[in-house]
Amino acid sequence: MPGDGIGPEVTACAHRVLKEIAARYGHKFFFSVQLIGGSAIDETGNPLPDATIASCEQCDAVLLGAVGGPKWSDPNAAVRPEQGLLGLRSRLEVFANLRPVKVMDALIGTSPLKGEITQGVDLVVVRELTGGIYFGEKTRDESSASDLCTYTAAEIERIVRVAARLAASRRGKLCSIDKANVLETSRLWRDVTNRLMRDEFPEIELETLLVDAAAMHLLSRPRDFDVIVTENMFGDILTDEASMLVGSLGMLPSASIGESALGIYEPIHGSAPDIAGKGLANPCGALGSVAMLLRHSLKLDAEASAVEAAIGAAIAAGARTADIACDDDAVLSTTDMTDRIISELD
Ligand code: NAD
């Protein structure tokens, strides 16, 4: 689903890489292109048309660009592009959003932070995706508004299990982030997490941080983190912050998964209306999402690693889009960057 803004530009690159992988590894992928977000509102009046849902439910994986933009952002609009995205996540029951943040040595100079802080950062944020304040009841009249934040113990347990299993397959450290000094949902989050980790994952080292302190620790000691688990809104905000460890929002991929193999794969960035249509978008977040799609939904581990290695090799060889370029670097367009990455697949 290309979506809006730079979404169609980066998904076109992702589509090309998938076709290259199919050709090189002898697979046949069947593609169905569907509407979501603002472009779906324009064509059908609905940010998540029934045909889109039906198609997603028949597929093995969903690849998404981004939704939204100024054209549809009137606060009084009856329908909004983001409703399409939230609706799809909820409908497909993809409650765990995995956002890896790995700093490549070749990009250390790109981050606004000092290299001695960012070098070697390799963490994954596991963000709860279908609960919390984004999905709670909303009210609004002329003088007041409210957004309800709710979590059940079962919702917390299933996301913490995903994160703990991931930590067990990595460096064995889990950090749970909440706001338990103020929010009741966070106090439940902390109780459930502590109990579950003690009963089911005693071998995993558990750290607990308040979200305000975590925002600081992410910048002061990011290398210490292995897997982070947190609720929907905190995860949304902290991962945009964490993208600056890498240097650009355009670099970060994500996978949204649930109990089944079906997942939604999308770069963490939005539709970037400021650069849309100019060939400036960095396709790496979308291409990293292709790698996650191959690994998680299609169980094609070698193919996934090949895509990740190609992105790494192109960047190590100096390929740069504008967002990750330093002073003297030659700047590549979205499609030229993709060509360089595809050439590294060999
Ligand atoms: P954004 O992520 O679109 O852009 C933030 C900044 O990062 C911009 O300066 C942009 O140019 C830059 N950027 C983002 N992706 C890039 C890429 N691939 N290459 C180079 N630079 C990149 O966030 P925003 O500007 O706050 O939001 C724009 C629209 O996107 C809004 O309508 C918002 O609701 C929507 N949005 C959608 C999603 C999604 O679809 N998952 C996520 C976040 C925001």
Residues whose N, C-alpha, C, O or C-beta is under 5 A from the ligand:
A	BS01	NAD	G65 A66 V67 G68 G69 L249 G250 P267 I268 H269 G270 S271 A272 P273 D274 I275 L280 A281 N282 D323
